Amino acid sequence: MTSHVTHLWRLGKWGFTLARRGALRGIARDRNAPPSVRRFARLASLLTWAPQQPRYGEAFQAIGPAAIKLGQSLATRPDLVGEAAATDLLSLQDTLPPLPFEAIRREIEANFGRPIDAIYASIDEHPVGAASIAQVHKAVTTDGRTVAVKVLRPGIRERFARDIDTYEWAAAHLEQFGGEIARLRPRLVVANLKRWTARELDLRREAASASELAEAMAAVPGYLVPAIDWDRTNGRVMTLEWIDGIKISNREALIAAGHDVKDIAARLVNTFLRQAIADGFFHADMHQGNLFVRADGAIVAIDFGIMGRIDRRARLWLAEILYGLITGNYRRVAEIHFEAQYVPAHHNVGEFATALRAVGEPMRGKPVSELSVGQMLDGLFAITRDFDMQTQPHLLLLQKTMVMVEGVATMLDPDINMWDVSGPYVKSWLRDELGPEAKLADSIHETMDTIRRLPGLVRRLEDAFPEPGGAPPPPPLPEVRLVQVKTGWFWRYAGVAIIAAAAGAGAMWALG
């Protein structure tokens, strides 16, 4: 088990890195941050020279790969980090200088147990992409197919495990403050980050996700997923079909090639809705670098390390919330939040509906160039504190992806109206799922299933379902050995005081 001193030393170095780029100023001024945390932020800032304009993305990139992933998640939480920080973090690039090809060759040969020439007839030594977790090379297989070869960086799993171990330790100590920090549930946020990165660090799971998404989207015209070469794929190396196309970020090239960028933007939005709402399994890393357009106009997605899942009950809630906001049925949106137990029952449904109206009304009927889904999420987050809404980690990936999709769609079509594009699809899906035929089919299925399992259900009802409805249960959290072992105000703040001291020592060490 990692010692307290090691965790503190890491946090001290990271705190100095953040302070040197001005990234702790927001915490120092945030009234919702615990006083000791604000003092730590001010101390670290005083020990460094920082630019007037904080550079949050640069700071996270300097800390390392795990921080890059954390920063990308925080980019969707303006309620947690502030609007300026969230905007800056949206530009966070998951890129690093490429490794020398000899290191990549050794990694491939070590994982397959044979010479690289026995696997690929040729492989380009210059990578086509180098990210924080892996880099990609173009190759030709021994049977003549052109493929992309994705290889994990050596030692990356161990580095992620080390850093996330410290994130867990820090989050557990922060939750001891209670209040606003506890409402934001940092331990659950880190637990979700840990699960997401675990999937990314096993390329067999990424390959399986790509295969599953390809099956789910097989009937959707104009959207493709590269085929996996399973014979040349393992936990650290993945081989998949090579895609020739134009990056979706290159709007001018798409127009020059004769593509209808407005149609591409609309198809992208509806494809995401199909994955998230209809299938409950969606590509959660849909940024501009992971989307291409083929000569025939088909959108091709790559990089399936981060995938999201939503159960059917949550998808119904999500669809009703979106449609309620689109149509102005704020009362129903409020009722769903109470049914899902996102809002504690002691609050008033009508008051929450009024707060939602203040968020939704300014956006209806306006183009995304004026108001957007991202701004809607900002507005929703802004009212969470007033209604004691806890963070819902199972929806963080969805929120992150919605912001990404909107960004790509807006880049392609600045005048796109996300409500107009998404409304017909959401309405159609709800009609199919909540119409009389669907309800009858669900009722018959549920009745037969309940009869079959009735004896066991009666015995386990109280334990399995202590309360009706509610969000999915949180994942089990790891045991964390805390610095403070006694109660009272002194021990309550001792951990952060020690962290502040360690940060100061780390800053002085770095300056010296």
QUINOR-V429226 format. One record per backbone hydrogen bond with DSSP energy under -0.5 kcal/mol. CO is the residue of the C=O (numbers start at 0). NH is the residue of the N-H. E is the energy in kcal/mol with one decimal. If there is no record, write none. Layout:
<<CO | NH | E> <CO | NH | E>>
This chain:
<<2 | 6 | -2.0> <3 | 7 | -2.7> <4 | 8 | -2.4> <5 | 9 | -2.3> <6 | 10 | -2.6> <7 | 11 | -2.4> <8 | 12 | -2.2> <9 | 13 | -2.6> <10 | 14 | -2.9> <11 | 15 | -2.1> <12 | 16 | -2.1> <13 | 17 | -2.5> <14 | 18 | -2.8> <15 | 19 | -2.7> <16 | 20 | -0.7> <17 | 20 | -0.7> <17 | 22 | -2.8> <18 | 21 | -2.0> <20 | 54 | -2.8> <21 | 24 | -0.9> <23 | 27 | -2.2> <24 | 28 | -1.3> <25 | 29 | -0.9> <26 | 29 | -0.6> <28 | 30 | -0.6> <29 | 32 | -1.2> <33 | 36 | -0.5> <33 | 37 | -2.1> <34 | 38 | -2.4> <35 | 39 | -2.1> <36 | 40 | -2.3> <37 | 41 | -2.4> <38 | 42 | -2.6> <39 | 43 | -2.5> <40 | 44 | -2.0> <41 | 45 | -2.2> <42 | 46 | -1.4> <44 | 47 | -1.2> <47 | 49 | -0.5> <51 | 53 | -0.7> <53 | 55 | -0.6> <54 | 58 | -1.8> <55 | 59 | -2.4> <56 | 60 | -2.2> <57 | 61 | -1.9> <58 | 62 | -1.5> <59 | 63 | -1.5> <63 | 67 | -1.8> <64 | 68 | -1.9> <65 | 69 | -2.2> <66 | 70 | -3.0> <67 | 71 | -2.1> <68 | 72 | -1.7> <69 | 73 | -2.5> <70 | 74 | -1.3> <72 | 75 | -1.5> <73 | 76 | -2.1> <76 | 79 | -1.3> <76 | 80 | -2.3> <77 | 81 | -1.9> <81 | 85 | -2.4> <82 | 86 | -2.5> <83 | 87 | -2.1> <84 | 88 | -2.6> <85 | 89 | -1.4> <86 | 90 | -0.5> <87 | 90 | -1.1> <88 | 91 | -1.9> <92 | 94 | -1.6> <99 | 102 | -1.1> <99 | 103 | -1.2> <100 | 104 | -3.1> <101 | 105 | -2.4> <102 | 106 | -1.9> <103 | 107 | -2.4> <104 | 108 | -2.7> <105 | 109 | -2.5> <106 | 110 | -1.8> <107 | 111 | -1.8> <108 | 112 | -1.8> <108 | 113 | -0.7> <114 | 117 | -1.4> <115 | 118 | -1.5> <115 | 119 | -2.7> <118 | 141 | -1.0> <121 | 139 | -2.7> <124 | 126 | -0.6> <128 | 135 | -2.8> <129 | 95 | -1.7> <132 | 152 | -2.8> <133 | 130 | -2.8> <134 | 150 | -2.5> <135 | 127 | -2.4> <135 | 128 | -1.2> <136 | 148 | -3.1> <137 | 123 | -3.0> <138 | 146 | -2.9> <139 | 120 | -1.7> <139 | 121 | -1.6> <140 | 143 | -2.0> <144 | 140 | -2.8> <145 | 241 | -1.6> <146 | 138 | -2.6> <147 | 149 | -0.6> <147 | 239 | -2.3> <148 | 136 | -2.4> <148 | 150 | -0.5> <149 | 237 | -2.6> <150 | 134 | -2.0> <152 | 155 | -1.9> <154 | 158 | -1.9> <155 | 159 | -2.4> <156 | 160 | -2.4> <157 | 161 | -2.1> <158 | 162 | -2.4> <159 | 163 | -2.9> <160 | 164 | -1.6> <161 | 165 | -1.3> <162 | 166 | -2.0> <163 | 167 | -2.6> <164 | 168 | -1.7> <165 | 169 | -2.8> <166 | 170 | -2.8> <167 | 171 | -2.2> <168 | 172 | -1.7> <169 | 173 | -2.3> <170 | 174 | -2.1> <171 | 175 | -0.6> <172 | 175 | -0.8> <173 | 176 | -1.9> <174 | 177 | -1.4> <177 | 180 | -0.9> <177 | 181 | -0.9> <178 | 182 | -2.0> <179 | 183 | -1.5> <180 | 185 | -0.6> <181 | 184 | -1.1> <182 | 390 | -1.8> <184 | 188 | -1.8> <185 | 189 | -2.5> <186 | 190 | -2.2> <187 | 191 | -2.3> <188 | 192 | -2.2> <189 | 193 | -2.6> <190 | 194 | -1.9> <191 | 195 | -2.6> <192 | 196 | -2.5> <193 | 197 | -1.9> <194 | 198 | -1.6> <195 | 199 | -1.7> <196 | 200 | -2.1> <198 | 201 | -1.2> <201 | 204 | -1.0> <201 | 205 | -1.5> <202 | 206 | -2.4> <203 | 207 | -2.2> <204 | 208 | -2.4> <205 | 209 | -2.4> <206 | 210 | -2.2> <207 | 211 | -2.5> <208 | 212 | -2.7> <209 | 213 | -2.3> <210 | 214 | -1.9> <211 | 215 | -2.2> <212 | 216 | -2.1> <214 | 217 | -1.0> <216 | 219 | -1.6> <218 | 220 | -0.7> <219 | 222 | -0.9> <221 | 298 | -2.6> <223 | 300 | -1.9> <226 | 240 | -2.9> <227 | 229 | -1.0> <228 | 231 | -1.3> <229 | 232 | -1.3> <234 | 202 | -2.7> <235 | 151 | -2.3> <236 | 233 | -3.6> <237 | 149 | -3.2> <238 | 228 | -2.8> <239 | 147 | -3.0> <241 | 243 | -0.5> <242 | 244 | -0.6> <245 | 292 | -2.3> <246 | 249 | -2.0> <248 | 250 | -1.6> <249 | 253 | -2.0> <250 | 254 | -2.3> <251 | 255 | -2.5> <252 | 256 | -1.8> <253 | 258 | -2.4> <254 | 257 | -1.6> <258 | 260 | -1.0> <259 | 263 | -2.1> <260 | 264 | -2.4> <261 | 265 | -2.2> <262 | 266 | -2.6> <263 | 267 | -2.3> <264 | 268 | -2.1> <265 | 269 | -2.3> <266 | 270 | -2.3> <267 | 271 | -2.3> <268 | 272 | -2.2> <269 | 273 | -2.3> <270 | 274 | -2.3> <271 | 275 | -3.0> <272 | 276 | -2.8> <272 | 277 | -1.0> <273 | 277 | -0.7> <273 | 278 | -1.9> <274 | 279 | -1.0> <274 | 280 | -1.7> <279 | 309 | -1.9> <281 | 283 | -0.6> <281 | 307 | -2.8> <284 | 286 | -1.5> <286 | 289 | -1.8> <287 | 248 | -0.5> <287 | 290 | -1.0> <289 | 301 | -2.1> <290 | 247 | -2.5> <291 | 299 | -2.9> <292 | 245 | -2.5> <293 | 296 | -2.0> <297 | 293 | -2.6> <298 | 223 | -2.8> <299 | 291 | -2.6> <300 | 225 | -0.8> <304 | 306 | -0.6> <305 | 283 | -1.8> <307 | 281 | -2.2> <310 | 314 | -2.1> <311 | 315 | -2.3> <312 | 316 | -2.0> <313 | 317 | -2.8> <314 | 318 | -2.8> <315 | 319 | -2.4> <316 | 320 | -2.6> <317 | 321 | -2.7> <318 | 322 | -2.8> <319 | 323 | -2.5> <320 | 324 | -2.2> <321 | 325 | -2.3> <322 | 326 | -2.6> <323 | 327 | -1.2> <323 | 328 | -2.0> <327 | 329 | -1.6> <328 | 332 | -1.6> <329 | 333 | -2.5> <330 | 334 | -2.3> <331 | 335 | -2.2> <332 | 336 | -1.7> <333 | 337 | -1.6> <334 | 338 | -2.8> <335 | 339 | -2.8> <336 | 341 | -2.1> <336 | 342 | -1.4> <337 | 340 | -0.9> <338 | 469 | -1.1> <339 | 470 | -0.5> <341 | 389 | -0.5> <343 | 346 | -1.7> <347 | 351 | -2.0> <348 | 352 | -2.4> <349 | 353 | -2.0> <350 | 354 | -2.0> <351 | 355 | -2.2> <352 | 356 | -2.1> <353 | 357 | -1.7> <354 | 358 | -0.9> <355 | 358 | -0.6> <355 | 359 | -2.9> <356 | 360 | -2.5> <359 | 362 | -1.5> <359 | 363 | -0.9> <360 | 363 | -0.7> <362 | 365 | -1.5> <366 | 369 | -2.0> <366 | 370 | -2.2> <371 | 375 | -1.9> <372 | 376 | -2.6> <373 | 377 | -2.0> <374 | 378 | -2.4> <375 | 379 | -2.5> <376 | 380 | -2.8> <377 | 381 | -1.9> <378 | 382 | -0.9> <379 | 382 | -0.7> <379 | 383 | -0.6> <380 | 383 | -0.9> <380 | 384 | -0.6> <382 | 386 | -1.2> <383 | 388 | -2.6> <384 | 387 | -1.3> <386 | 343 | -0.6> <387 | 389 | -0.5> <390 | 392 | -0.8> <391 | 394 | -2.3> <392 | 395 | -1.2> <392 | 396 | -0.6> <394 | 398 | -2.3> <395 | 399 | -2.5> <396 | 400 | -2.6> <397 | 401 | -2.6> <398 | 402 | -1.8> <399 | 403 | -1.7> <400 | 404 | -3.0> <401 | 405 | -2.3> <402 | 406 | -2.0> <403 | 407 | -2.2> <404 | 408 | -2.8> <405 | 409 | -2.6> <406 | 410 | -1.8> <407 | 411 | -2.0> <408 | 412 | -2.8> <412 | 415 | -2.2> <415 | 367 | -2.5> <415 | 417 | -0.7> <416 | 420 | -2.3> <417 | 421 | -2.5> <418 | 422 | -2.7> <419 | 423 | -0.7> <420 | 424 | -0.5> <421 | 425 | -2.5> <422 | 426 | -2.7> <423 | 427 | -2.3> <424 | 428 | -2.6> <425 | 429 | -2.5> <426 | 430 | -2.3> <427 | 431 | -2.0> <428 | 432 | -2.5> <429 | 433 | -3.2> <430 | 434 | -1.2> <434 | 438 | -2.5> <435 | 439 | -2.3> <436 | 440 | -2.5> <437 | 441 | -2.7> <438 | 442 | -2.4> <439 | 443 | -2.5> <440 | 444 | -2.4> <441 | 445 | -2.9> <442 | 446 | -2.5> <443 | 447 | -2.4> <444 | 448 | -2.2> <445 | 449 | -2.5> <446 | 450 | -2.4> <447 | 451 | -2.0> <448 | 452 | -1.7> <449 | 453 | -0.6> <450 | 453 | -0.7> <452 | 456 | -2.6> <453 | 457 | -2.4> <454 | 458 | -1.3> <455 | 459 | -2.0> <456 | 460 | -1.5> <459 | 463 | -2.9> <460 | 464 | -2.5> <479 | 481 | -0.7> <487 | 491 | -1.9> <488 | 492 | -1.4> <489 | 493 | -0.7> <490 | 494 | -0.7> <492 | 496 | -2.1> <493 | 497 | -2.5> <494 | 498 | -2.3> <495 | 499 | -2.6> <496 | 500 | -2.2> <497 | 501 | -2.8> <498 | 502 | -2.7> <499 | 503 | -2.5> <500 | 504 | -2.6> <501 | 505 | -2.8> <502 | 506 | -2.7> <503 | 507 | -2.6> <504 | 508 | -2.5> <505 | 509 | -2.4> <506 | 510 | -2.6> <507 | 511 | -2.3>>
